[in-house]
Amino acid sequence: MARSRKSGRPIDTKGRQPHFLPVHLFSYHDGVLHCEGVNLEELADQTGTPAYVYSAETIRGNFRRLDAALKPLDHLICYAVKANSNLAVLDLLRREGAGFDIVSEGELFRVQRAGGDPAKCTFAGVAKTADEITAALRAGIHSFNVESEPELERINDIAGSLGLKAPIAVRVNPDVDAKTHKYISTGKSLNKFGIGLDRAAEVYARAAELPHLHLRGVQTHIGSQILEPEPFAEAAAKLVPLVESLRDSYGIEFFSIGGGVGIVYDPALASGDPAWWQSADHPRRITPEDYAAAIVPILQPLGLRILFEPGRFMVGNAGVLLSTVQYVKTNPAKTFTIVDAGMNDLIRPALYEGYHEVVPLRQTGREPAVMDVVGPVCESGDFFAQDREVPPLAENDRIALMSAGAYGFVMASNYNSRPLLPEVLVEGEKWTVVRQRQTLEDLVQGESIP
Ligand SMILES: *Cc1c(COP(=O)(O)O)cnc(C)c1O
């Protein structure tokens, strides 16, 4: 259970209105960063660093708040597994009633290993292989989000050979500008995802002729880290006429409007000032209520089940990456604070100019100074902050890179032969290592010298 920042007493988040939940349950008590009721300095003494830490109650609170906001709709939230696929996270969301949006056979395996129901799984992705389609059909997934005509034909053939009917939705690209980073925008016709709105009716007509397909729905997804409700409303409104006509001609049952709800990474306050964390809202935040208010009036009249595929929203603010300062290096132009976490552990800054707040685990009271915070990897892209005001840090001080719960560990690699990090799940005053740190032996597992 979380504790009040002022009194240190436990906060009963379960008893609160969902929209009064803070952004996440990381906060300082007696000058030390805590996750819910767990002192992160003490945790790091035991796990070592770098390490990922997730707050169970934050994830649960996010699910419940979104689920509550969508109540006017007959809906199913299919958590996008790719954002954070740890079994413990999947188990937690399964218990809340979530379905899952998967993009590979590996993710299907994880969902099943965590006790998830394949009948609540949607399968997305532009390159589904025959083996993946076979595994998903055998498992009895909810539906495939089909991204191309050749994929329709392939799914039909495989379903026929298995004596099954494949449930499908076609991913339709509404050509709206999600106003996000170019690498995470997917709803423009220039990128590889989905089928253009102008061709969608024709593709459904073709699909209806294929005997081993069951046309169950329509799907769209316009991108990620979207911070305004308007692009979602625009995409939904653009697709409504198509969805109505498909409902009337083929009896489709659902409309999935994908994921993409953004989170606050950069609160535009001095880094290290955590006051904003405790508020339920932030001027830069798209709240579940804002999101619902924009789309519910457009979707409700369809009378269909609405599917949602949020990933980042569910877990992004719920995780941090703990790291320890190794060296502080100063030259006439800059100060570099060199930490033990690297771009192989958290690639967002290098890959899409992603921002993470850098905060000390122990508050220093020192005035912030401009510096770069960099990792150990032999690449200039290996940085977490550039020319940013951060409280001055010394060797062995620990930091947290905030909001690292989504697209963090899941994108990690062994580059530079660095073992993959442990993941820790905090629940109230308890914490559990839900993935062990890799050992040096793990690094060479499966390799041989001929
Ligand atoms: C990545 C993805 C999602 C999840 O995106 P978030 O921005 O993490 O919410 C949902 N649906 C599809 C099809 C995706 O590719």
The ligand as a Gaussian input file, in Angstrom:
#p B3LYP/6-31G(d) Opt

LIG

0 1
 C        1.940000      -0.474000     -30.130000
 C        0.501000      -0.724000     -30.357000
 C       -0.426000      -0.477000     -29.345000
 C       -0.052000       0.141000     -28.031000
 O        0.408000       1.442000     -28.179000
 P        0.595000       2.398000     -26.886000
 O        1.051000       3.675000     -27.453000
 O        1.629000       1.742000     -26.032000
 O       -0.715000       2.496000     -26.209000
 C       -1.744000      -0.795000     -29.582000
 N       -2.151000      -1.322000     -30.769000
 C       -1.285000      -1.572000     -31.772000
 C       -1.783000      -2.145000     -33.043000
 C        0.070000      -1.276000     -31.607000
 O        0.916000      -1.488000     -32.604000

